[in-house]
Amino acid sequence: MLAIRLAVGAICILVLMATETFANPSLPLYLQNPDGGAIRALVIGIDAYKHVRQLKGSVADARDIEGALRSMGTTDVVTLIDDQADRANVLRSISALVQRTNANDQIILSIAGHGAQEPETIKGSEPDGMQDVFLLPGFEATPEGSKQRILGSEFNHFIRQFELRGAKVLFVADTCHGGGMAREVDPRSAQMSFRQVPTYTLKVDKLTPVTNEANPVTDLDLDHTIFLAAVDRNTKAPEVKIPSVDGLRGALSYAVARALEGNADADHDGKITLKELFAHVRQVVYQLSDERQNIVTKTSAGIPADHDVMFQLTRGLSLPSPPTPPATQQVARTANPNPPADKPAPNPENPGTVLTKSAQPVRLAALDGNSKNFPVMTSHETAVEIVQPLDNPDLIWDPKSRDVIAWGDVIAYKVDARDLVTIVERTAAIRELKRIATKSPQPLRVAPDDAQHHNDEPVQIELTDVAGRAVMLFDISGDGTIQMLYPIGSDAAPTSAGSLRLPLRVREPFGAEQVVAISTTQRLIDLEQALIQLNRRKAPGQMIKVMAKYLPADARVGSIGFFTAP
């Protein structure tokens, strides 16, 4: 629970036709390069490592990004999956892509899989003496296995080749190279999957780099490139659960795919600026990872992050297609086994929002595996499935301590079995909030950090990009209690400043706090009053229904959690 806040600190005709066309949702939406060139992509996803721990979501990530690009009209997409992504094929595919590239093209390079760090190959080339490496399916720390990796400097070499041909590059690295974490994982939780391998030593390195330049290409040498990395160089990237999507995924790849489908166009003007792309991906990853991931964004010095337009969105136009890649460079196209979930039906009371009782049950396990620990649980909000601790549960209940654990964190302490139904309903509500907040996220963070916070410690909720917007903030405690945070009394609405900071203190009950921010162009009195009616009540399911009834289509929603302990 959170204590009360401390403080709140001709041409005209053509433009009109284009605007009306873009605003018509019945027409198909396409992604265009604002510079007039083609959009071309090489997408790599690796789960099936032969000698190191296999991953679970990288292949689905690659197919998701490929599917997003193709659905938006991009045809020059080469996808390499698992064994297709050996070193020879990766180098051959990227070299062929360089040859197809023309001036003003937009190149997208995306890789999902294991990353690592190694001592730098060329002394003095890295500030900390360590180089980033991307591991391929056949990698192992043997002379032959050492060939199956790509050095970060090699990707930089190829990126420079694209730039020399007059193209811009977007590089998406859904891997990790470090071993740190924002919070420790509770040992009672189900095993988590990370895109990082243990430290290894190459006694004999038989890899021959694509270039032996004494001064390899670094990020600072690139002029027209944007980097998106899942985490910084010291942190592990988890594979996460995505609402309504089976299995595990990389949060960065999922966020990028949704951005490419148009979700990153925050102001709905038909353009995705670099600022919008970064803000969308950063917030979606932060939310989906339960604040375990803070992405890294980098741009070349000459790219204006605030104004540079990355993509143009167009409806109803037949887009010219670039030449199809040679047959030797293509891979078989198969149906995506893990596509994004179908869009739920509109809510009849408010066509701008949706309301679903998910067919996906909340999976509950007892830590000791004894299902007799649980009483008969009846919920009007969601289905409940009792499973074993190793069967990918959403919640694990420890019958000895009565703690409830979800994805590495204790979300509620000392919960009796008869009260678990509210925790289950809260879990279903948080899942729905994450789904809603992925579409048009409101930038929202917790300060000072994403670590576990303790009794009476100060925390601060920070919102940005809210100038002239009406803001609502509320919290869902680990036991499902709703707490209205803003506006209260004379709080300003809409806000006049571009940011809003809400200082709070940690109080009981401890566990998980899910803070939800809603910003709209007009103050929503009905929604405020409905949420006030739920204040101090254990009603997470009712909260979702209230949002579905009153939330307008242009609302921005942010949903973040932070974790507390005595």
Long-range contacts (C-beta under 8 A, 24 or more apart in sequence): 1-475, 1-477, 1-481, 1-483, 1-507, 1-508, 1-509, 1-513, 2-459, 2-475, 2-477, 2-483, 2-485, 2-504, 2-505, 2-506, 2-507, 2-513, 3-504, 3-505, 3-506, 3-507, 5-485, 5-486, 5-488, 5-502, 5-503, 5-504, 6-458, 6-503, 6-504, 6-505, 7-503, 8-486, 8-491, 8-492, 8-500, 8-501, 8-502, 9-500, 9-501, 9-503, 18-270, 18-314, 19-270, 21-314, 21-315, 21-316, 21-317, 22-270, 22-313, 22-314, 22-315, 23-315, 24-315, 24-316, 25-315, 27-315, 27-316, 28-315, 28-316, 29-72, 29-261, 29-262, 29-313, 29-314, 29-315, 30-72, 30-73, 30-313, 30-314, 30-315, 30-317, 30-319, 31-69, 31-72, 31-73, 31-74, 31-260, 31-262, 31-311, 31-312, 31-313, 32-73, 32-311, 32-312, 32-313, 32-314, 32-319, 33-104, 33-105, 33-106, 33-311, 33-312, 34-271, 34-309, 34-310, 34-311, 34-312, 35-104, 35-106, 35-168, 36-104, 37-102, 37-103, 37-104, 37-105, 37-106, 37-167, 38-76, 38-102, 38-105, 38-106, 38-322, 39-69, 39-74, 39-76, 39-105, 39-106, 39-108, 39-311, 40-74, 40-76, 40-77, 40-97, 40-100, 40-101, 40-105, 40-106, 40-107, 40-108, 40-322, 41-65, 41-66, 41-69, 41-74, 41-76, 41-77, 41-78, 41-107, 41-108, 41-109, 41-110, 42-78, 42-80, 42-93, 42-94, 42-97, 42-107, 42-108, 42-109, 42-110, 43-69, 43-77, 43-78, 43-79, 43-80, 43-108, 43-110, 43-111, 44-79, 44-80, 44-85, 44-90, 44-110, 44-111, 44-112, 44-113, 45-79, 45-80, 45-81, 45-82, 45-85, 45-111, 45-112, 45-113, 46-81, 46-82, 46-85, 46-112, 46-113, 46-114, 46-135, 46-136, 46-137, 47-82, 47-113, 48-82, 48-83, 48-137, 49-113, 49-114, 49-135, 49-137, 49-139, 50-137, 50-138, 50-140, 51-138, 51-139, 51-140, 51-145, 52-114, 52-135, 52-139, 52-140, 52-197, 53-114, 53-197, 55-113, 55-114, 55-193, 55-195, 55-239, 56-193, 56-239, 56-247, 56-248, 57-112, 57-193, 57-239, 57-247, 57-248, 57-249, 57-250, 58-112, 58-113, 58-174, 58-195, 58-250, 58-253, 59-112, 60-247, 60-249, 60-336, 60-337, 60-338, 61-112, 61-174, 61-249, 61-250, 61-253, 61-254, 61-257, 62-110, 62-112, 62-253, 63-336, 63-337, 63-338, 63-339, 64-249, 64-253, 64-254, 64-257, 64-336, 64-338, 64-339, 64-340, 65-108, 65-110, 65-172, 65-253, 65-256, 65-257, 65-260, 67-257, 67-336, 67-339, 68-257, 68-258, 68-260, 68-261, 69-108, 69-260, 71-261, 72-260, 72-261, 72-262, 73-319, 75-321, 75-322, 75-324, 76-100, 76-322, 76-323, 76-324, 76-325, 78-325, 78-329, 78-330, 78-331, 79-331, 80-331, 81-331, 82-137, 83-137, 84-331, 85-113, 85-136, 85-137, 86-136, 86-137, 86-138, 86-148, 87-136, 87-147, 87-148, 87-149, 87-150, 87-207, 90-136, 90-150, 91-210, 92-329, 93-329, 94-158, 95-158, 96-325, 96-326, 96-329, 97-162, 97-325, 97-329, 98-158, 98-161, 98-162, 98-165, 100-322, 100-323, 100-325, 101-162, 101-165, 101-166, 101-167, 102-165, 102-166, 102-167, 103-165, 103-166, 103-167, 104-166, 104-167, 105-162, 105-165, 105-166, 105-167, 105-168, 106-167, 106-168, 106-169, 106-170, 106-310, 106-311, 107-162, 107-167, 107-168, 107-169, 107-170, 108-169, 108-170, 108-172, 109-155, 109-159, 109-169, 109-170, 109-171, 109-172, 110-171, 110-172, 110-174, 110-253, 110-256, 111-172, 111-173, 111-174, 111-175, 112-174, 112-175, 112-195, 112-250, 112-253, 113-174, 113-175, 113-195, 114-139, 114-175, 114-195, 114-196, 114-197, 115-173, 115-175, 115-176, 115-177, 115-195, 115-196, 116-149, 116-177, 116-196, 116-197, 116-199, 116-200, 117-177, 117-178, 117-233, 118-202, 121-151, 121-153, 121-209, 122-153, 122-214, 122-215, 122-216, 125-153, 125-215, 125-216, 125-218, 130-233, 132-177, 132-233, 133-177, 134-173, 134-175, 135-197, 141-200, 141-201, 141-202, 141-203, 142-204, 143-204, 143-205, 143-206, 144-206, 146-202, 146-204, 146-205, 146-206, 146-207, 147-206, 147-207, 149-207, 151-207, 151-209, 153-209, 153-211, 153-216, 153-217, 153-218, 154-209, 154-210, 154-211, 156-216, 156-217, 156-218, 156-219, 156-221, 156-222, 157-210, 157-211, 157-216, 157-217, 158-210, 159-217, 159-222, 159-225, 160-217, 160-221, 160-222, 163-222, 163-223, 163-224, 163-225, 167-224, 168-224, 168-225, 168-226, 169-222, 169-224, 169-225, 169-226, 170-225, 170-226, 170-228, 170-310, 171-225, 171-226, 171-227, 171-228, 172-228, 172-252, 172-253, 172-256, 173-227, 173-228, 173-229, 173-230, 174-230, 174-237, 174-250, 174-252, 174-253, 175-229, 175-230, 175-237, 176-230, 176-231, 176-235, 176-236, 176-237, 177-233, 178-231, 178-232, 178-233, 178-234, 178-235, 178-236, 179-234, 179-235, 179-236, 180-234, 180-235, 180-236, 181-235, 181-236, 181-292, 182-235, 182-291, 182-292, 182-293, 182-294, 182-449, 182-450, 182-451, 183-292, 183-408, 183-409, 183-450, 183-451, 183-452, 183-563, 184-452, 185-408, 186-405, 186-408, 186-409, 186-410, 188-367, 188-396, 188-398, 188-403, 188-405, 189-396, 189-405, 189-406, 189-407, 189-408, 189-409, 190-389, 190-390, 190-392, 190-393, 190-396, 190-407, 192-238, 192-239, 192-407, 192-408, 193-238, 193-239, 193-248, 194-236, 194-237, 194-238, 194-239, 195-230, 195-236, 195-237, 195-238, 195-239, 195-250, 196-236, 196-237, 219-298, 220-301, 222-300, 223-300, 223-301, 223-302, 224-300, 224-302, 224-303, 225-299, 225-300, 226-274, 226-277, 226-297, 226-298, 226-299, 226-300, 226-303, 226-310, 227-296, 227-297, 227-298, 227-299, 228-252, 228-256, 228-278, 228-281, 228-295, 228-296, 228-297, 229-295, 229-296, 229-297, 229-298, 230-285, 230-293, 230-295, 231-293, 231-294, 231-295, 231-296, 232-294, 232-296, 235-293, 235-294, 237-293, 238-289, 238-292, 238-293, 240-288, 240-289, 240-290, 240-407, 241-394, 241-407, 242-288, 243-341, 243-431, 243-432, 243-434, 243-435, 243-438, 244-340, 244-341, 244-358, 244-360, 244-435, 245-338, 245-340, 245-341, 246-338, 247-338, 249-338, 251-284, 251-285, 251-288, 251-289, 251-293, 252-281, 252-285, 252-293, 252-295, 254-284, 254-288, 255-280, 255-281, 255-284, 255-285, 255-288, 255-438, 256-281, 257-340, 258-284, 258-340, 258-438, 258-439, 259-284, 260-311, 262-313, 263-438, 263-439, 263-440, 265-313, 266-440, 266-465, 266-556, 268-554, 270-312, 270-313, 270-314, 271-309, 271-311, 271-312, 271-313, 272-309, 272-310, 272-311, 272-312, 272-313, 273-306, 273-307, 273-308, 273-309, 273-310, 274-299, 274-303, 274-304, 274-305, 274-306, 274-308, 274-309, 274-310, 275-305, 275-306, 275-307, 275-308, 277-310, 278-305, 279-441, 279-443, 279-465, 280-441, 282-443, 283-437, 283-441, 283-442, 283-443, 283-444, 283-558, 284-437, 284-438, 284-441, 286-445, 286-560, 287-434, 287-437, 287-438, 287-441, 287-558, 287-559, 287-560, 288-434, 288-438, 290-407, 290-409, 290-561, 291-446, 291-450, 291-560, 291-561, 291-562, 292-408, 292-450, 294-450, 347-548, 347-549, 349-548, 349-549, 350-548, 350-549, 350-550, 350-551, 350-552, 351-553, 352-551, 352-552, 352-553, 352-554, 352-555, 353-436, 353-547, 353-548, 353-549, 353-551, 353-552, 353-553, 354-548, 355-544, 355-545, 355-548, 355-549, 356-432, 357-381, 357-382, 358-382, 358-383, 358-428, 358-431, 358-432, 359-383, 360-431, 361-385, 362-394, 362-395, 362-424, 362-427, 362-428, 363-387, 363-391, 363-392, 363-393, 363-394, 363-395, 364-393, 364-394, 364-395, 364-396, 364-397, 364-420, 364-424, 365-389, 365-391, 365-393, 365-395, 365-396, 365-397, 366-396, 366-397, 366-399, 367-396, 367-397, 367-398, 367-399, 367-400, 367-405, 368-399, 370-399, 373-397, 373-399, 373-417, 374-417, 374-420, 375-417, 375-418, 377-420, 377-421, 377-424, 378-421, 379-421, 379-424, 379-425, 379-428, 379-541, 380-541, 381-425, 381-428, 381-429, 381-540, 381-541, 381-544, 382-424, 382-425, 382-427, 382-428, 382-541, 384-421, 384-424, 394-427, 395-420, 395-423, 395-424, 395-427, 404-478, 404-511, 406-512, 409-452, 409-512, 409-563, 410-511, 410-512, 410-563, 410-565, 411-478, 411-511, 411-512, 411-563, 412-478, 412-479, 412-509, 412-511, 412-512, 413-478, 413-509, 413-510, 413-511, 413-565, 413-566, 415-479, 419-479, 422-479, 422-480, 422-538, 422-540, 423-478, 423-479, 423-480, 425-480, 425-540, 425-541, 426-476, 426-478, 426-479, 426-480, 426-514, 426-540, 428-540, 428-541, 429-476, 429-480, 429-540, 429-541, 429-543, 429-544, 430-476, 430-514, 430-540, 430-559, 430-561, 432-544, 433-514, 433-516, 433-544, 433-557, 433-559, 434-559, 436-547, 436-551, 436-557, 436-559, 437-516, 437-557, 437-558, 437-559, 439-557, 440-554, 440-555, 440-556, 440-557, 441-556, 441-557, 441-558, 442-466, 442-517, 442-518, 442-519, 442-556, 442-557, 442-558, 443-558, 444-515, 444-517, 444-558, 444-559, 444-560, 445-560, 446-515, 446-560, 446-562, 450-562, 452-563, 452-564, 452-565, 453-506, 453-562, 453-563, 453-564, 453-565, 454-506, 454-564, 454-565, 454-566, 455-506, 455-507, 455-508, 455-510, 455-564, 455-565, 455-566, 456-505, 456-506, 456-507, 457-505, 457-506, 458-503, 458-504, 458-505, 458-506, 459-503, 459-504, 459-505, 459-506, 459-562, 460-501, 460-502, 460-503, 460-504, 461-485, 461-501, 461-502, 461-504, 461-515, 461-517, 462-499, 462-500, 462-501, 462-502, 463-499, 463-500, 463-501, 463-502, 463-517, 463-519, 463-558, 464-498, 464-499, 465-498, 465-499, 466-494, 466-495, 466-497, 466-498, 466-499, 466-500, 466-519, 467-495, 467-496, 467-497, 467-498, 468-494, 468-495, 468-496, 468-521, 469-494, 469-495, 469-519, 469-520, 469-521, 469-556, 470-494, 470-495, 470-519, 470-520, 470-521, 470-522, 470-523, 470-524, 471-495, 471-500, 471-517, 471-518, 471-519, 472-517, 472-518, 472-519, 472-524, 472-527, 472-528, 472-531, 473-502, 473-515, 473-516, 473-517, 473-518, 474-515, 474-516, 474-531, 474-543, 475-513, 475-514, 475-515, 475-516, 476-513, 476-514, 476-516, 476-540, 476-543, 477-509, 477-511, 477-512, 477-513, 478-509, 478-510, 478-511, 478-512, 478-513, 479-509, 479-511, 479-538, 480-538, 480-539, 480-540, 481-509, 481-536, 481-537, 481-538, 482-531, 482-534, 482-535, 482-536, 482-537, 482-538, 482-539, 482-540, 482-543, 483-535, 483-536, 484-531, 484-532, 484-534, 484-535, 485-515, 487-528, 493-523, 494-523, 506-564, 510-564, 510-565, 510-566, 511-563, 511-564, 512-561, 512-562, 512-563, 512-564, 513-561, 513-562, 513-563, 513-564, 514-559, 514-560, 514-561, 515-559, 515-560, 515-561, 515-562, 516-557, 516-558, 516-559, 517-556, 517-557, 517-558, 517-559, 518-547, 518-551, 518-555, 518-556, 518-557, 519-555, 519-556, 520-552, 520-554, 520-555, 520-556, 521-554, 522-552, 524-550, 524-551, 524-552, 526-550, 527-551
